[in-house]
Amino acid sequence: MKYEFKVEGLMCEKCVARLQNVLTADENISEAVVSLENKTATVEAACGADAVRTLIEDAGFDVI
């Protein structure tokens, strides 16, 4: 499934890289694109949206 989340707390490219690394490190996520400009994370995952939301929040960001 493909999901798009609005992410609060993305302030710089380091934040983007950190979140993208966290997401792509999960075995259930095949692709993750994090946009600083749009403040979004677009994720292709074999798990549910709640699991992806938890990964984002555990990385220190808020899903709005």
C-alpha positions as CSV (number, residue, x, y, z in Angstrom):
1,M,0.0,0.0,0.0
2,K,1.1,3.6,-0.6
3,Y,0.6,6.1,2.1
4,E,1.2,9.8,2.4
5,F,1.6,11.5,5.8
6,K,1.9,15.2,6.7
7,V,4.8,15.4,9.0
8,E,5.5,18.2,11.5
9,G,9.0,18.8,12.7
10,L,10.9,18.5,9.5
11,M,13.2,21.6,9.7
12,C,16.2,20.7,7.5
13,E,17.7,18.2,5.2
14,K,19.3,16.3,8.1
15,C,15.7,15.8,9.5
16,V,14.6,14.5,6.1
17,A,17.6,12.2,5.8
18,R,17.1,10.8,9.3
19,L,13.4,10.1,8.8
20,Q,14.0,8.6,5.4
21,N,16.7,6.3,6.9
22,V,14.4,5.2,9.7
23,L,11.6,4.4,7.3
24,T,13.7,2.5,4.7
25,A,15.4,0.5,7.4
26,D,12.1,-1.2,8.2
27,E,11.7,-4.5,6.4
28,N,8.0,-3.7,5.6
29,I,8.8,-0.5,3.7
30,S,10.0,-0.8,0.1
31,E,10.2,2.9,-0.6
32,A,10.1,6.1,1.3
33,V,10.3,9.7,0.0
34,V,10.4,12.5,2.5
35,S,9.8,16.1,1.3
36,L,11.0,19.1,3.3
37,E,9.2,21.5,1.0
38,N,5.8,19.7,1.3
39,K,6.4,18.4,4.9
40,T,5.3,14.9,3.8
41,A,6.5,11.4,3.9
42,T,5.2,9.1,1.0
43,V,5.7,5.5,1.8
44,E,5.2,2.2,-0.1
45,A,4.7,-0.4,2.6
46,A,3.6,-4.0,3.2
47,C,2.2,-3.0,6.6
48,G,-0.7,-0.8,7.7
49,A,-0.7,3.0,8.0
50,D,-0.7,2.8,11.8
51,A,2.7,0.9,11.8
52,V,4.2,3.6,9.5
53,R,2.8,6.4,11.7
54,T,4.4,4.7,14.7
55,L,7.8,4.6,13.0
56,I,7.5,8.3,12.1
57,E,6.5,9.3,15.6
58,D,9.2,7.1,17.2
59,A,11.7,9.0,15.1
60,G,10.7,12.2,16.8
61,F,8.2,13.7,14.4
62,D,4.5,14.3,14.6
63,V,2.0,13.1,12.0
64,I,-0.7,15.6,11.5
